[in-house]
């Protein structure tokens, strides 16, 4: 379940308050700098929970965020924030350090300690939040990494940015079972970024390796429709060798080619059964999900489900129109 904000649907006089409330919900009660003309205020966001981790995709033209002092009376749960910049330029300050982030960069902040952020122009980012106690890292470690701009050219940063950016796009449509599988990899990636920033690649390696399977599966699901989804491409995306990719998958009992084909067939099955896609040809649906040959698709589909694509489509069409239900081979109804 995702929470959404879009101030364009609100009267201009209500937009500033809506943006402040959204910012306070994720940052605590901090100072929020806004454009002087409410008609020019823009903000849209989607927030989803993945276990104890919260992922927000944000686009806005807020000018500044500032926590001057540690919270005293405020009922604030300390969180670690990962700010993943997608567009725009941001300037961060915390703990005597300063950092600038541009598209593709990442920065870590602690929300319960004084900090300041300036945004230059319209900003698009993914904000990842996790309770500090859940992350389980010593305060002395966190104090050394906040407000340090990290480039996605570093493999751990690139892996983290790519994973959470894709997750922010896909999560609103993900089912509960998928979400549960991603909760622990999210924590491992955040720990890997923090320990890597400290120069402790030895500590970062284990969490990153632990998440490889989940990151690969998430990547494949998001790119299923692309026919060039090869092992070499997947391995390069995750900064591992093809051999390491195959080894990781085999330990989980997964053969890459078979798993990709099964995922693609399932997407085709869903669309063939759906009234939304009833006017698309079977060949178009197959091609849309990476099958170049219609006969090959039909053979693979029947081997997987025991019926041809046409038989399955007719069965669901009959069920929707209350016609006599077509009996599928094998006695299925």
N, C-alpha and C positions, 0 to 999 in steps of 0.2 A: 504494500500500500504506500503510495507516494503522496506527499503534501506539496501543493503547488501555490506559487504566488505569481501574479501578473498584474501590476498596477495599472496597465492600460485599460483594464475593465472597470477601474474605480474613478469617481469624480476627482478632479485635480486637488481639491481641498482635503481629500482623504488619503492621498498617496503617501505623503511624508510620514504619517502615523503608521501606515501599513509597513513601510520600509523599516522604520525604527523597531516595530514589534518583531519583524522577521529577524533583524540583526540582533536584537536582545535575546531572542529565542536560541540563537546559535552561539552568541558571544557573551551573554550576560549584559547587564545594563551599562553600556559604554556610550561615549559620545559618538554621534553619527553625523558627519558633515554631508549636507545635501545641496544640490543646485538651488540658487535663490528663487528661480521661477518654477513653481510646482508643475506647470505645463510641460516643462522640459525633463522632469524626473522620469527615469526609466528603470524598471527593475522587474526581472522575472527569474524564478528559481523553482527547482524541483528537488525535494529532499526525500531520501529513502533510508531505511534502516537495514543494515546487514549485521545481524546479531547485535553486539554492543557498539559497532561502528556505524556512524551516520555519514552518508555521502550526499552532498548538495551540489547541484549544477547551478551556477549563478551568473547572471548577466545584469549589470547595473552601472549607473553613472554616479554612484555615491563617491564623494571626494575624499573622505577621511574617516577612519575609525580610531578611537583613542580610549585607552584605559589609563587614567592618570595614577591611580593608587590601587593597591590590592583591595578586593571587596571586604567590607566589614560586616554590614548588616544583611547583605544580599545572600540569598539562598542559592549559591552557585556551586555546581559540581566541577572541580578542576578537570579540564580536558587538554589533550594535546591536539593541535590543529596542523594538518598538512594542507597548505595552499598551493594548488597546482594551476599555474597560469596558462590560459589558453590564448588570450588576446589582451592587448593593453600593456601598460607598464605600472608596476607597483613598487613602492618603497616601504621597507619595514624597519622597525627599530625595537629592540628588546634586550635587556640585560647588558647594556653598553655596546651592543653590536648593531650594525646596520647592513641591510642587504637590498639589492634591487633585483626584481624578477621580470622577465619578459616571456614571451610565448615559449612554452616547453619547459620552463624552470619550475622549481619547487622550493618552498620555504617552510620551516617548522616554527610554530609559536605555541606558547602556553597561555591559555585564555585567562587564568586567574592571577597573572602577574602583569605589572604595567607594560604596556606596549603602545605603539603608534603605527598606523598604516596610512599612506597617501596613495591614491589612485590617480594616474594621469590619463584622463579621457575615459571612455567607456571600457569597462573591464569585464572579461569573461573568464571564469575559473571554475575549478572543481574543488570544493572544500571537504576534506575528510576529517572527521572528529572521532576521538576515542577517549573515554574516561582515563585519566592518568593512572589510577589504581589498576585498571584492567590491563593497561599496557605493561605494567610490571617492571619498568626501568627505573633505576635509581635517580633521584632528583639531581644528583651531581652530574649525571650524564646528560640529562635533558638541558640543564643550564648551559651546557657548552655548545649546543647545536641550534638554539633558537636564533631567528633572524639572520641565518646564513643562507645566501642565495645558492641553490644547487642546480647545476645544468643537467638536462636530460641526456647529454652526451656521455655522462657516467652511466655504466650499464645498470646499476641498481636503481638509480633515479629514473632512467628511461623505462625500465620494467615497471616501476611503481606508477609513474605517470600514465603509461599506456594501459595498465590494468585498471586503475581507478577511473580513468576517462571513459574507457569502454564500459565499465560497470555502471557509471552514472547514466550513460545512454541506454543501456539494456535493462537495468534493474526494474524500472517501473512495470515491465511486462514479464519479469521473471516470476516463476512460481515459488511457493514456500520451500519446497524441497531443495531447489537450486540455491536459494538464499542461504539456507542452513549450511550447505557445503562450502560456501564462500566465506563464512564468518572467520574461521581460524586463519586461512590464507591472508585475509585483510590485515589481521594483527601481525602476522609474521613479516609482511612486507613493510609495515610501518616500523617495526623493530629493526629490520634490515637497513632502512634508510638512516635511522638514528645512529646505529652502531657504525655504519660505513662512513658517515659524516665525521665521526671521531677518529677515522683512520683505522678502525678495528675491522678490517676485511675478514679476519678470522671469525669474528662474531656475526658478521653480516651474511657470510656464506651459507650457514645452516638454515636460517629462515628463508633465504631466497630459494635454495634448493627444495625446501619443503613445500613451497608454493608452485613449483614449476608445473606439476600435473594440472592443478586447478587453473593456472593462468593459460596453459595451452588449450584446455577444454573450453574455457571462456572465449578465447581468441577464435577457435574453430567455429563455435556456435555463431559468432558475430560475422564470420566471413564465409559461411557455408555456400552462399549463392555465387561465390567467385570461383570460376573453373580452374584458376591457377593456384589453388590452395594446396601447394606441395609441401613435402617434408622439409625441403631446403628453405622455403619461404618461412615456414613456421619456426624452424630452428633459428634462422637469422633474426627474426622478430624478437626472440627471447634470449639472444646472445649465447646460444649453446650450439654444440656440434649436432649434426644429424644423428650421429651415433648415440650421443647423450639423450637426445629426444626419444629415439626408439627404445633405449634402455629404460628411461623413466616410464614410458607408456607400458612396456612389457611387464614391469614390476606390478603394475595395476591390472594386468590381464587384458590390456588393450592393444589391438593391432590397428595402426593408424588408418590404413586404407579402408578396412572393414568398418571401423567406427565412424569415419566421415561419411561413408556410403549410407550407413544405417541412419545417421542424423538427417541426411538429405532426403532419404526415403520417407522418414517420419514427417518432415515438412511438406513433402508432396502429398502424403496421405491426408494431412490436415486440410490442405487446400482443395483436394478433390472432394472431400466430405463437406466442404463449406459452401453455403449459398452465395457468399461474397465473391467466390471465384468460379461460379457455375458457367459463366460465359467465356472463360479462358479455355483454350484447347488443352488437351492433355499434353501435347508436345510442348506448348508454351510453358506450362507449369514445370515440366521436366527440365526444360532448358533454363528456366529461372533459378532452379536449384542445382545447377552445375552438371546436368546430364546432357552431353552433346549428342547422343544417339537415342532416338525414340525407341527403336526396337530393344536396345540394351536396357533402357529404363524399364520397359514393360516386363522383360524377363526378370530383372532384379526385383521389381515390385512384387511380381507373382511369387517369386521364391521366398520373399520376406513375409508376405501377408496371406498367401494362398489364394488370392483372387487377382484378376487383372485390374489395372487402373480404371478401365471402362466399367467393369462389373461393380467395383466399389462406388464409383460415382453414381451409377444408376440406382444402386441400393439406397444411397442417402437421398437422392432426388425423390424416389418413391416414398420414402419415409416422411419427407417434408410435405408432400402433397396429399398425405393420407391415402395414397393408393395402396393396393395390396402389396405387402412388403415383399420385396424380392429376396428370395432365399439365396444366400451366398453358398458357394461350394463348401462342403464340409458341414452343412446344416446350420451355419451361423445366421442369426436374424438381426 
